[in-house]
Amino acid sequence: MAELDADIILVFSSNTKILNAEDLLEDKNLPFTLVPVPKEVNPNCGLALCFMESQKDRIMPVLIAADLVPSAAYRRLGPEFSSWDFWR
């Protein structure tokens, strides 16, 4: 059975960081969306980056090189969220 492509949700420590990440990914034409932080992972208001797991090898190196490391990352498959190790 093939592994399903899940959403990756990245939460950053500040609005400035998420806006910088947005600009950077847009400049590189990488596929992502800005979404409200899911209440299941953090009940506080805010935005998060969301992209398909299949894009991680394109997106994560760009963010890390720009020192835009998320404060938390989650993998969403359907209604389920799990912590995601962005370093792997």
PDB file of N, CA, C and O in Angstrom:
ATOM      1  N   MET A   1       0.842  -1.183   0.000  1.00  0.00           N
ATOM      2  CA  MET A   1       0.000   0.000   0.000  1.00  0.00           C
ATOM      3  C   MET A   1       0.885   1.244   0.000  1.00  0.00           C
ATOM      4  O   MET A   1       1.815   1.342   0.800  1.00  0.00           O
ATOM      5  N   ALA A   2       0.604   2.189  -0.887  1.00  0.00           N
ATOM      6  CA  ALA A   2       1.394   3.413  -0.993  1.00  0.00           C
ATOM      7  C   ALA A   2       1.091   4.325   0.185  1.00  0.00           C
ATOM      8  O   ALA A   2      -0.038   4.381   0.673  1.00  0.00           O
ATOM      9  N   GLU A   3       2.116   5.037   0.631  1.00  0.00           N
ATOM     10  CA  GLU A   3       1.929   5.984   1.728  1.00  0.00           C
ATOM     11  C   GLU A   3       1.174   7.199   1.211  1.00  0.00           C
ATOM     12  O   GLU A   3       1.461   7.697   0.123  1.00  0.00           O
ATOM     13  N   LEU A   4       0.229   7.664   1.975  1.00  0.00           N
ATOM     14  CA  LEU A   4      -0.562   8.829   1.585  1.00  0.00           C
ATOM     15  C   LEU A   4       0.234  10.101   1.802  1.00  0.00           C
ATOM     16  O   LEU A   4       1.040  10.194   2.727  1.00  0.00           O
ATOM     17  N   ASP A   5       0.000  11.078   0.944  1.00  0.00           N
ATOM     18  CA  ASP A   5       0.653  12.368   1.046  1.00  0.00           C
ATOM     19  C   ASP A   5      -0.110  13.214   2.053  1.00  0.00           C
ATOM     20  O   ASP A   5      -1.247  13.610   1.794  1.00  0.00           O
ATOM     21  N   ALA A   6       0.491  13.492   3.184  1.00  0.00           N
ATOM     22  CA  ALA A   6      -0.168  14.223   4.260  1.00  0.00           C
ATOM     23  C   ALA A   6       0.217  15.697   4.211  1.00  0.00           C
ATOM     24  O   ALA A   6       1.207  16.084   3.590  1.00  0.00           O
ATOM     25  N   ASP A   7      -0.594  16.505   4.882  1.00  0.00           N
ATOM     26  CA  ASP A   7      -0.257  17.911   5.060  1.00  0.00           C
ATOM     27  C   ASP A   7       0.794  18.032   6.150  1.00  0.00           C
ATOM     28  O   ASP A   7       0.739  17.335   7.164  1.00  0.00           O
ATOM     29  N   ILE A   8       1.740  18.911   5.934  1.00  0.00           N
ATOM     30  CA  ILE A   8       2.698  19.298   6.957  1.00  0.00           C
ATOM     31  C   ILE A   8       2.314  20.715   7.387  1.00  0.00           C
ATOM     32  O   ILE A   8       2.133  21.599   6.549  1.00  0.00           O
ATOM     33  N   ILE A   9       2.193  20.918   8.682  1.00  0.00           N
ATOM     34  CA  ILE A   9       1.837  22.213   9.252  1.00  0.00           C
ATOM     35  C   ILE A   9       3.038  22.713  10.049  1.00  0.00           C
ATOM     36  O   ILE A   9       3.480  22.055  10.992  1.00  0.00           O
ATOM     37  N   LEU A  10       3.563  23.874   9.671  1.00  0.00           N
ATOM     38  CA  LEU A  10       4.697  24.472  10.391  1.00  0.00           C
ATOM     39  C   LEU A  10       4.223  25.698  11.162  1.00  0.00           C
ATOM     40  O   LEU A  10       3.583  26.591  10.607  1.00  0.00           O
ATOM     41  N   VAL A  11       4.548  25.721  12.444  1.00  0.00           N
ATOM     42  CA  VAL A  11       4.204  26.842  13.319  1.00  0.00           C
ATOM     43  C   VAL A  11       5.497  27.572  13.660  1.00  0.00           C
ATOM     44  O   VAL A  11       6.497  26.947  14.012  1.00  0.00           O
ATOM     45  N   PHE A  12       5.472  28.879  13.554  1.00  0.00           N
ATOM     46  CA  PHE A  12       6.657  29.696  13.832  1.00  0.00           C
ATOM     47  C   PHE A  12       6.453  30.508  15.107  1.00  0.00           C
ATOM     48  O   PHE A  12       5.326  30.702  15.562  1.00  0.00           O
ATOM     49  N   SER A  13       7.546  30.973  15.667  1.00  0.00           N
ATOM     50  CA  SER A  13       7.499  31.667  16.955  1.00  0.00           C
ATOM     51  C   SER A  13       7.031  33.111  16.865  1.00  0.00           C
ATOM     52  O   SER A  13       6.760  33.742  17.887  1.00  0.00           O
ATOM     53  N   SER A  14       6.934  33.644  15.639  1.00  0.00           N
ATOM     54  CA  SER A  14       6.484  35.032  15.506  1.00  0.00           C
ATOM     55  C   SER A  14       5.823  35.247  14.151  1.00  0.00           C
ATOM     56  O   SER A  14       6.050  34.497  13.202  1.00  0.00           O
ATOM     57  N   ASN A  15       4.999  36.291  14.083  1.00  0.00           N
ATOM     58  CA  ASN A  15       4.379  36.657  12.808  1.00  0.00           C
ATOM     59  C   ASN A  15       5.423  37.081  11.802  1.00  0.00           C
ATOM     60  O   ASN A  15       5.280  36.823  10.607  1.00  0.00           O
ATOM     61  N   THR A  16       6.471  37.728  12.274  1.00  0.00           N
ATOM     62  CA  THR A  16       7.538  38.158  11.367  1.00  0.00           C
ATOM     63  C   THR A  16       8.165  36.963  10.661  1.00  0.00           C
ATOM     64  O   THR A  16       8.400  37.004   9.454  1.00  0.00           O
ATOM     65  N   LYS A  17       8.438  35.896  11.418  1.00  0.00           N
ATOM     66  CA  LYS A  17       9.050  34.720  10.813  1.00  0.00           C
ATOM     67  C   LYS A  17       8.132  34.065   9.786  1.00  0.00           C
ATOM     68  O   LYS A  17       8.590  33.650   8.721  1.00  0.00           O
ATOM     69  N   ILE A  18       6.868  33.970  10.093  1.00  0.00           N
ATOM     70  CA  ILE A  18       5.970  33.321   9.125  1.00  0.00           C
ATOM     71  C   ILE A  18       5.814  34.176   7.869  1.00  0.00           C
ATOM     72  O   ILE A  18       5.716  33.639   6.766  1.00  0.00           O
ATOM     73  N   LEU A  19       5.790  35.493   8.024  1.00  0.00           N
ATOM     74  CA  LEU A  19       5.698  36.362   6.856  1.00  0.00           C
ATOM     75  C   LEU A  19       6.977  36.318   6.033  1.00  0.00           C
ATOM     76  O   LEU A  19       6.921  36.362   4.804  1.00  0.00           O
ATOM     77  N   ASN A  20       8.127  36.230   6.690  1.00  0.00           N
ATOM     78  CA  ASN A  20       9.390  36.072   5.956  1.00  0.00           C
ATOM     79  C   ASN A  20       9.422  34.743   5.214  1.00  0.00           C
ATOM     80  O   ASN A  20       9.880  34.676   4.073  1.00  0.00           O
ATOM     81  N   ALA A  21       8.935  33.683   5.862  1.00  0.00           N
ATOM     82  CA  ALA A  21       8.878  32.373   5.215  1.00  0.00           C
ATOM     83  C   ALA A  21       7.943  32.415   4.010  1.00  0.00           C
ATOM     84  O   ALA A  21       8.250  31.853   2.959  1.00  0.00           O
ATOM     85  N   GLU A  22       6.817  33.076   4.166  1.00  0.00           N
ATOM     86  CA  GLU A  22       5.872  33.221   3.049  1.00  0.00           C
ATOM     87  C   GLU A  22       6.540  33.908   1.863  1.00  0.00           C
ATOM     88  O   GLU A  22       6.461  33.418   0.736  1.00  0.00           O
ATOM     89  N   ASP A  23       7.200  35.045   2.112  1.00  0.00           N
ATOM     90  CA  ASP A  23       7.881  35.779   1.038  1.00  0.00           C
ATOM     91  C   ASP A  23       8.932  34.912   0.358  1.00  0.00           C
ATOM     92  O   ASP A  23       9.023  34.882  -0.869  1.00  0.00           O
ATOM     93  N   LEU A  24       9.715  34.214   1.152  1.00  0.00           N
ATOM     94  CA  LEU A  24      10.790  33.381   0.618  1.00  0.00           C
ATOM     95  C   LEU A  24      10.235  32.269  -0.274  1.00  0.00           C
ATOM     96  O   LEU A  24      10.724  32.064  -1.385  1.00  0.00           O
ATOM     97  N   LEU A  25       9.230  31.560   0.200  1.00  0.00           N
ATOM     98  CA  LEU A  25       8.665  30.460  -0.578  1.00  0.00           C
ATOM     99  C   LEU A  25       7.957  30.963  -1.830  1.00  0.00           C
ATOM    100  O   LEU A  25       8.001  30.310  -2.872  1.00  0.00           O
ATOM    101  N   GLU A  26       7.309  32.111  -1.735  1.00  0.00           N
ATOM    102  CA  GLU A  26       6.689  32.707  -2.929  1.00  0.00           C
ATOM    103  C   GLU A  26       7.745  33.073  -3.961  1.00  0.00           C
ATOM    104  O   GLU A  26       7.563  32.816  -5.151  1.00  0.00           O
ATOM    105  N   ASP A  27       8.860  33.678  -3.515  1.00  0.00           N
ATOM    106  CA  ASP A  27       9.941  34.055  -4.425  1.00  0.00           C
ATOM    107  C   ASP A  27      10.511  32.846  -5.160  1.00  0.00           C
ATOM    108  O   ASP A  27      10.959  32.962  -6.300  1.00  0.00           O
ATOM    109  N   LYS A  28      10.494  31.689  -4.504  1.00  0.00           N
ATOM    110  CA  LYS A  28      11.047  30.460  -5.096  1.00  0.00           C
ATOM    111  C   LYS A  28       9.964  29.631  -5.792  1.00  0.00           C
ATOM    112  O   LYS A  28      10.232  28.525  -6.262  1.00  0.00           O
ATOM    113  N   ASN A  29       8.740  30.169  -5.857  1.00  0.00           N
ATOM    114  CA  ASN A  29       7.611  29.482  -6.504  1.00  0.00           C
ATOM    115  C   ASN A  29       7.375  28.087  -5.944  1.00  0.00           C
ATOM    116  O   ASN A  29       7.105  27.149  -6.693  1.00  0.00           O
ATOM    117  N   LEU A  30       7.478  27.954  -4.632  1.00  0.00           N
ATOM    118  CA  LEU A  30       7.240  26.666  -3.983  1.00  0.00           C
ATOM    119  C   LEU A  30       5.788  26.595  -3.508  1.00  0.00           C
ATOM    120  O   LEU A  30       5.227  27.601  -3.073  1.00  0.00           O
ATOM    121  N   PRO A  31       5.183  25.415  -3.592  1.00  0.00           N
ATOM    122  CA  PRO A  31       3.761  25.280  -3.261  1.00  0.00           C
ATOM    123  C   PRO A  31       3.507  25.189  -1.757  1.00  0.00           C
ATOM    124  O   PRO A  31       4.029  24.300  -1.085  1.00  0.00           O
ATOM    125  N   PHE A  32       2.710  26.107  -1.243  1.00  0.00           N
ATOM    126  CA  PHE A  32       2.337  26.125   0.172  1.00  0.00           C
ATOM    127  C   PHE A  32       1.091  26.975   0.301  1.00  0.00           C
ATOM    128  O   PHE A  32       0.706  27.667  -0.641  1.00  0.00           O
ATOM    129  N   THR A  33       0.468  26.926   1.447  1.00  0.00           N
ATOM    130  CA  THR A  33      -0.616  27.843   1.771  1.00  0.00           C
ATOM    131  C   THR A  33      -0.427  28.321   3.204  1.00  0.00           C
ATOM    132  O   THR A  33       0.177  27.633   4.026  1.00  0.00           O
ATOM    133  N   LEU A  34      -0.946  29.494   3.489  1.00  0.00           N
ATOM    134  CA  LEU A  34      -1.016  29.982   4.861  1.00  0.00           C
ATOM    135  C   LEU A  34      -2.373  29.570   5.398  1.00  0.00           C
ATOM    136  O   LEU A  34      -3.399  29.767   4.748  1.00  0.00           O
ATOM    137  N   VAL A  35      -2.366  29.000   6.584  1.00  0.00           N
ATOM    138  CA  VAL A  35      -3.610  28.537   7.201  1.00  0.00           C
ATOM    139  C   VAL A  35      -3.639  29.000   8.658  1.00  0.00           C
ATOM    140  O   VAL A  35      -2.590  29.249   9.251  1.00  0.00           O
ATOM    141  N   PRO A  36      -4.826  29.114   9.229  1.00  0.00           N
ATOM    142  CA  PRO A  36      -4.873  29.355  10.675  1.00  0.00           C
ATOM    143  C   PRO A  36      -4.265  28.154  11.394  1.00  0.00           C
ATOM    144  O   PRO A  36      -4.445  27.015  10.965  1.00  0.00           O
ATOM    145  N   VAL A  37      -3.553  28.407  12.477  1.00  0.00           N
ATOM    146  CA  VAL A  37      -2.995  27.300  13.256  1.00  0.00           C
ATOM    147  C   VAL A  37      -4.167  26.444  13.736  1.00  0.00           C
ATOM    148  O   VAL A  37      -5.072  26.952  14.398  1.00  0.00           O
ATOM    149  N   PRO A  38      -4.158  25.148  13.408  1.00  0.00           N
ATOM    150  CA  PRO A  38      -5.268  24.292  13.844  1.00  0.00           C
ATOM    151  C   PRO A  38      -5.397  24.279  15.366  1.00  0.00           C
ATOM    152  O   PRO A  38      -4.404  24.133  16.079  1.00  0.00           O
ATOM    153  N   LYS A  39      -6.606  24.431  15.847  1.00  0.00           N
ATOM    154  CA  LYS A  39      -6.838  24.458  17.301  1.00  0.00           C
ATOM    155  C   LYS A  39      -6.431  23.148  17.955  1.00  0.00           C
ATOM    156  O   LYS A  39      -6.166  23.116  19.157  1.00  0.00           O
ATOM    157  N   GLU A  40      -6.378  22.061  17.183  1.00  0.00           N
ATOM    158  CA  GLU A  40      -5.972  20.769  17.730  1.00  0.00           C
ATOM    159  C   GLU A  40      -4.496  20.744  18.130  1.00  0.00           C
ATOM    160  O   GLU A  40      -4.096  19.939  18.971  1.00  0.00           O
ATOM    161  N   VAL A  41      -3.686  21.622  17.532  1.00  0.00           N
ATOM    162  CA  VAL A  41      -2.257  21.638  17.863  1.00  0.00           C
ATOM    163  C   VAL A  41      -1.864  22.851  18.692  1.00  0.00           C
ATOM    164  O   VAL A  41      -0.881  22.802  19.432  1.00  0.00           O
ATOM    165  N   ASN A  42      -2.625  23.950  18.577  1.00  0.00           N
ATOM    166  CA  ASN A  42      -2.320  25.145  19.348  1.00  0.00           C
ATOM    167  C   ASN A  42      -3.563  26.023  19.371  1.00  0.00           C
ATOM    168  O   ASN A  42      -3.968  26.531  18.325  1.00  0.00           O
ATOM    169  N   PRO A  43      -4.169  26.213  20.518  1.00  0.00           N
ATOM    170  CA  PRO A  43      -5.419  26.975  20.575  1.00  0.00           C
ATOM    171  C   PRO A  43      -5.250  28.483  20.407  1.00  0.00           C
ATOM    172  O   PRO A  43      -6.243  29.201  20.291  1.00  0.00           O
ATOM    173  N   ASN A  44      -4.023  28.972  20.393  1.00  0.00           N
ATOM    174  CA  ASN A  44      -3.792  30.409  20.220  1.00  0.00           C
ATOM    175  C   ASN A  44      -4.021  30.808  18.771  1.00  0.00           C
ATOM    176  O   ASN A  44      -3.915  29.989  17.858  1.00  0.00           O
ATOM    177  N   CYS A  45      -4.336  32.082  18.581  1.00  0.00           N
ATOM    178  CA  CYS A  45      -4.506  32.592  17.225  1.00  0.00           C
ATOM    179  C   CYS A  45      -3.163  32.604  16.518  1.00  0.00           C
ATOM    180  O   CYS A  45      -2.112  32.609  17.160  1.00  0.00           O
ATOM    181  N   GLY A  46      -3.202  32.608  15.222  1.00  0.00           N
ATOM    182  CA  GLY A  46      -1.975  32.705  14.463  1.00  0.00           C
ATOM    183  C   GLY A  46      -2.078  31.980  13.144  1.00  0.00           C
ATOM    184  O   GLY A  46      -3.069  31.311  12.848  1.00  0.00           O
ATOM    185  N   LEU A  47      -1.039  32.129  12.369  1.00  0.00           N
ATOM    186  CA  LEU A  47      -0.962  31.501  11.063  1.00  0.00           C
ATOM    187  C   LEU A  47       0.112  30.432  11.058  1.00  0.00           C
ATOM    188  O   LEU A  47       1.052  30.460  11.851  1.00  0.00           O
ATOM    189  N   ALA A  48      -0.049  29.500  10.152  1.00  0.00           N
ATOM    190  CA  ALA A  48       0.932  28.437   9.971  1.00  0.00           C
ATOM    191  C   ALA A  48       1.128  28.227   8.477  1.00  0.00           C
ATOM    192  O   ALA A  48       0.265  28.569   7.668  1.00  0.00           O
ATOM    193  N   LEU A  49       2.275  27.660   8.125  1.00  0.00           N
ATOM    194  CA  LEU A  49       2.515  27.244   6.741  1.00  0.00           C
ATOM    195  C   LEU A  49       2.038  25.816   6.585  1.00  0.00           C
ATOM    196  O   LEU A  49       2.232  24.984   7.472  1.00  0.00           O
ATOM    197  N   CYS A  50       1.420  25.539   5.469  1.00  0.00           N
ATOM    198  CA  CYS A  50       0.946  24.190   5.193  1.00  0.00           C
ATOM    199  C   CYS A  50       1.431  23.795   3.798  1.00  0.00           C
ATOM    200  O   CYS A  50       1.326  24.578   2.854  1.00  0.00           O
ATOM    201  N   PHE A  51       1.957  22.584   3.675  1.00  0.00           N
ATOM    202  CA  PHE A  51       2.358  22.062   2.366  1.00  0.00           C
ATOM    203  C   PHE A  51       2.251  20.550   2.396  1.00  0.00           C
ATOM    204  O   PHE A  51       2.155  19.941   3.462  1.00  0.00           O
ATOM    205  N   MET A  52       2.269  19.959   1.231  1.00  0.00           N
ATOM    206  CA  MET A  52       2.165  18.512   1.140  1.00  0.00           C
ATOM    207  C   MET A  52       3.513  17.884   1.511  1.00  0.00           C
ATOM    208  O   MET A  52       4.574  18.405   1.167  1.00  0.00           O
ATOM    209  N   GLU A  53       3.445  16.778   2.207  1.00  0.00           N
ATOM    210  CA  GLU A  53       4.650  16.096   2.664  1.00  0.00           C
ATOM    211  C   GLU A  53       5.597  15.767   1.510  1.00  0.00           C
ATOM    212  O   GLU A  53       6.814  15.752   1.693  1.00  0.00           O
ATOM    213  N   SER A  54       5.054  15.509   0.342  1.00  0.00           N
ATOM    214  CA  SER A  54       5.888  15.202  -0.819  1.00  0.00           C
ATOM    215  C   SER A  54       6.772  16.383  -1.226  1.00  0.00           C
ATOM    216  O   SER A  54       7.722  16.203  -1.988  1.00  0.00           O
ATOM    217  N   GLN A  55       6.475  17.586  -0.731  1.00  0.00           N
ATOM    218  CA  GLN A  55       7.261  18.785  -1.056  1.00  0.00           C
ATOM    219  C   GLN A  55       8.335  19.109  -0.019  1.00  0.00           C
ATOM    220  O   GLN A  55       9.063  20.089  -0.171  1.00  0.00           O
ATOM    221  N   LYS A  56       8.440  18.292   1.037  1.00  0.00           N
ATOM    222  CA  LYS A  56       9.344  18.622   2.145  1.00  0.00           C
ATOM    223  C   LYS A  56      10.799  18.769   1.710  1.00  0.00           C
ATOM    224  O   LYS A  56      11.512  19.623   2.238  1.00  0.00           O
ATOM    225  N   ASP A  57      11.252  17.957   0.762  1.00  0.00           N
ATOM    226  CA  ASP A  57      12.648  18.031   0.323  1.00  0.00           C
ATOM    227  C   ASP A  57      12.940  19.277  -0.504  1.00  0.00           C
ATOM    228  O   ASP A  57      14.103  19.620  -0.716  1.00  0.00           O
ATOM    229  N   ARG A  58      11.918  19.942  -0.962  1.00  0.00           N
ATOM    230  CA  ARG A  58      12.085  21.208  -1.678  1.00  0.00           C
ATOM    231  C   ARG A  58      11.955  22.396  -0.727  1.00  0.00           C
ATOM    232  O   ARG A  58      12.675  23.385  -0.861  1.00  0.00           O
ATOM    233  N   ILE A  59      11.043  22.297   0.226  1.00  0.00           N
ATOM    234  CA  ILE A  59      10.706  23.441   1.073  1.00  0.00           C
ATOM    235  C   ILE A  59      11.599  23.559   2.306  1.00  0.00           C
ATOM    236  O   ILE A  59      12.087  24.648   2.608  1.00  0.00           O
ATOM    237  N   MET A  60      11.817  22.467   3.017  1.00  0.00           N
ATOM    238  CA  MET A  60      12.563  22.555   4.281  1.00  0.00           C
ATOM    239  C   MET A  60      13.988  23.071   4.110  1.00  0.00           C
ATOM    240  O   MET A  60      14.410  23.902   4.915  1.00  0.00           O
ATOM    241  N   PRO A  61      14.760  22.629   3.105  1.00  0.00           N
ATOM    242  CA  PRO A  61      16.116  23.179   2.967  1.00  0.00           C
ATOM    243  C   PRO A  61      16.126  24.692   2.739  1.00  0.00           C
ATOM    244  O   PRO A  61      17.027  25.384   3.213  1.00  0.00           O
ATOM    245  N   VAL A  62      15.137  25.201   2.021  1.00  0.00           N
ATOM    246  CA  VAL A  62      15.049  26.643   1.761  1.00  0.00           C
ATOM    247  C   VAL A  62      14.804  27.393   3.076  1.00  0.00           C
ATOM    248  O   VAL A  62      15.449  28.405   3.351  1.00  0.00           O
ATOM    249  N   LEU A  63      13.876  26.893   3.874  1.00  0.00           N
ATOM    250  CA  LEU A  63      13.581  27.545   5.154  1.00  0.00           C
ATOM    251  C   LEU A  63      14.772  27.472   6.112  1.00  0.00           C
ATOM    252  O   LEU A  63      15.120  28.459   6.759  1.00  0.00           O
ATOM    253  N   ILE A  64      15.380  26.313   6.194  1.00  0.00           N
ATOM    254  CA  ILE A  64      16.516  26.137   7.109  1.00  0.00           C
ATOM    255  C   ILE A  64      17.696  27.016   6.702  1.00  0.00           C
ATOM    256  O   ILE A  64      18.350  27.616   7.555  1.00  0.00           O
ATOM    257  N   ALA A  65      17.968  27.093   5.396  1.00  0.00           N
ATOM    258  CA  ALA A  65      19.076  27.938   4.914  1.00  0.00           C
ATOM    259  C   ALA A  65      18.846  29.407   5.253  1.00  0.00           C
ATOM    260  O   ALA A  65      19.804  30.156   5.442  1.00  0.00           O
ATOM    261  N   ALA A  66      17.595  29.821   5.330  1.00  0.00           N
ATOM    262  CA  ALA A  66      17.265  31.206   5.661  1.00  0.00           C
ATOM    263  C   ALA A  66      17.062  31.405   7.163  1.00  0.00           C
ATOM    264  O   ALA A  66      16.604  32.464   7.591  1.00  0.00           O
ATOM    265  N   ASP A  67      17.396  30.397   7.960  1.00  0.00           N
ATOM    266  CA  ASP A  67      17.237  30.432   9.412  1.00  0.00           C
ATOM    267  C   ASP A  67      15.776  30.687   9.811  1.00  0.00           C
ATOM    268  O   ASP A  67      15.493  31.401  10.773  1.00  0.00           O
ATOM    269  N   LEU A  68      14.866  30.087   9.049  1.00  0.00           N
ATOM    270  CA  LEU A  68      13.445  30.166   9.353  1.00  0.00           C
ATOM    271  C   LEU A  68      12.963  28.786   9.777  1.00  0.00           C
ATOM    272  O   LEU A  68      12.149  28.146   9.112  1.00  0.00           O
ATOM    273  N   VAL A  69      13.495  28.362  10.899  1.00  0.00           N
ATOM    274  CA  VAL A  69      13.173  27.043  11.439  1.00  0.00           C
ATOM    275  C   VAL A  69      11.881  27.164  12.251  1.00  0.00           C
ATOM    276  O   VAL A  69      11.772  28.047  13.102  1.00  0.00           O
ATOM    277  N   PRO A  70      10.912  26.298  12.003  1.00  0.00           N
ATOM    278  CA  PRO A  70       9.664  26.389  12.765  1.00  0.00           C
ATOM    279  C   PRO A  70       9.858  26.041  14.233  1.00  0.00           C
ATOM    280  O   PRO A  70      10.776  25.305  14.598  1.00  0.00           O
ATOM    281  N   SER A  71       8.980  26.580  15.065  1.00  0.00           N
ATOM    282  CA  SER A  71       9.021  26.235  16.489  1.00  0.00           C
ATOM    283  C   SER A  71       8.339  24.905  16.741  1.00  0.00           C
ATOM    284  O   SER A  71       8.615  24.241  17.741  1.00  0.00           O
ATOM    285  N   ALA A  72       7.444  24.509  15.832  1.00  0.00           N
ATOM    286  CA  ALA A  72       6.765  23.213  15.938  1.00  0.00           C
ATOM    287  C   ALA A  72       6.309  22.794  14.545  1.00  0.00           C
ATOM    288  O   ALA A  72       6.071  23.629  13.672  1.00  0.00           O
ATOM    289  N   ALA A  73       6.194  21.501  14.361  1.00  0.00           N
ATOM    290  CA  ALA A  73       5.740  20.966  13.078  1.00  0.00           C
ATOM    291  C   ALA A  73       4.831  19.775  13.333  1.00  0.00           C
ATOM    292  O   ALA A  73       5.038  18.994  14.262  1.00  0.00           O
ATOM    293  N   TYR A  74       3.821  19.659  12.483  1.00  0.00           N
ATOM    294  CA  TYR A  74       2.831  18.598  12.643  1.00  0.00           C
ATOM    295  C   TYR A  74       2.529  17.984  11.285  1.00  0.00           C
ATOM    296  O   TYR A  74       2.627  18.634  10.244  1.00  0.00           O
ATOM    297  N   ARG A  75       2.164  16.731  11.332  1.00  0.00           N
ATOM    298  CA  ARG A  75       1.731  16.001  10.141  1.00  0.00           C
ATOM    299  C   ARG A  75       0.238  15.740  10.312  1.00  0.00           C
ATOM    300  O   ARG A  75      -0.195  15.205  11.333  1.00  0.00           O
ATOM    301  N   ARG A  76      -0.553  16.126   9.293  1.00  0.00           N
ATOM    302  CA  ARG A  76      -2.000  15.920   9.362  1.00  0.00           C
ATOM    303  C   ARG A  76      -2.410  14.958   8.255  1.00  0.00           C
ATOM    304  O   ARG A  76      -2.165  15.194   7.072  1.00  0.00           O
ATOM    305  N   LEU A  77      -3.030  13.887   8.669  1.00  0.00           N
ATOM    306  CA  LEU A  77      -3.591  12.933   7.729  1.00  0.00           C
ATOM    307  C   LEU A  77      -5.051  12.775   8.111  1.00  0.00           C
ATOM    308  O   LEU A  77      -5.376  12.142   9.116  1.00  0.00           O
ATOM    309  N   GLY A  78      -5.929  13.355   7.304  1.00  0.00           N
ATOM    310  CA  GLY A  78      -7.347  13.391   7.671  1.00  0.00           C
ATOM    311  C   GLY A  78      -7.518  14.268   8.893  1.00  0.00           C
ATOM    312  O   GLY A  78      -6.963  15.366   8.942  1.00  0.00           O
ATOM    313  N   PRO A  79      -8.274  13.811   9.886  1.00  0.00           N
ATOM    314  CA  PRO A  79      -8.491  14.624  11.087  1.00  0.00           C
ATOM    315  C   PRO A  79      -7.393  14.444  12.137  1.00  0.00           C
ATOM    316  O   PRO A  79      -7.425  15.107  13.174  1.00  0.00           O
ATOM    317  N   GLU A  80      -6.442  13.580  11.893  1.00  0.00           N
ATOM    318  CA  GLU A  80      -5.414  13.248  12.887  1.00  0.00           C
ATOM    319  C   GLU A  80      -4.164  14.113  12.715  1.00  0.00           C
ATOM    320  O   GLU A  80      -3.684  14.321  11.601  1.00  0.00           O
ATOM    321  N   PHE A  81      -3.648  14.611  13.842  1.00  0.00           N
ATOM    322  CA  PHE A  81      -2.402  15.367  13.866  1.00  0.00           C
ATOM    323  C   PHE A  81      -1.372  14.610  14.679  1.00  0.00           C
ATOM    324  O   PHE A  81      -1.692  14.029  15.716  1.00  0.00           O
ATOM    325  N   SER A  82      -0.145  14.618  14.210  1.00  0.00           N
ATOM    326  CA  SER A  82       0.947  14.061  15.006  1.00  0.00           C
ATOM    327  C   SER A  82       2.148  14.984  14.867  1.00  0.00           C
ATOM    328  O   SER A  82       2.307  15.679  13.864  1.00  0.00           O
ATOM    329  N   SER A  83       2.978  14.978  15.884  1.00  0.00           N
ATOM    330  CA  SER A  83       4.201  15.772  15.855  1.00  0.00           C
ATOM    331  C   SER A  83       5.064  15.284  14.695  1.00  0.00           C
ATOM    332  O   SER A  83       5.114  14.084  14.422  1.00  0.00           O
ATOM    333  N   TRP A  84       5.747  16.207  14.008  1.00  0.00           N
ATOM    334  CA  TRP A  84       6.547  15.847  12.848  1.00  0.00           C
ATOM    335  C   TRP A  84       7.964  16.366  13.040  1.00  0.00           C
ATOM    336  O   TRP A  84       8.161  17.527  13.396  1.00  0.00           O
ATOM    337  N   ASP A  85       8.945  15.509  12.805  1.00  0.00           N
ATOM    338  CA  ASP A  85      10.354  15.876  12.958  1.00  0.00           C
ATOM    339  C   ASP A  85      10.845  16.480  11.642  1.00  0.00           C
ATOM    340  O   ASP A  85      11.127  15.753  10.689  1.00  0.00           O
ATOM    341  N   PHE A  86      10.946  17.813  11.591  1.00  0.00           N
ATOM    342  CA  PHE A  86      11.344  18.485  10.349  1.00  0.00           C
ATOM    343  C   PHE A  86      12.812  18.292  10.010  1.00  0.00           C
ATOM    344  O   PHE A  86      13.234  18.644   8.909  1.00  0.00           O
ATOM    345  N   TRP A  87      13.604  17.741  10.929  1.00  0.00           N
ATOM    346  CA  TRP A  87      15.028  17.518  10.655  1.00  0.00           C
ATOM    347  C   TRP A  87      15.269  16.236   9.865  1.00  0.00           C
ATOM    348  O   TRP A  87      16.352  16.053   9.308  1.00  0.00           O
ATOM    349  N   ARG A  88      14.281  15.348   9.808  1.00  0.00           N
ATOM    350  CA  ARG A  88      14.518  14.078   9.107  1.00  0.00           C
ATOM    351  C   ARG A  88      14.367  14.202   7.619  1.00  0.00           C
ATOM    352  O   ARG A  88      14.536  13.219   6.897  1.00  0.00           O
TER     353      ARG A  88
END
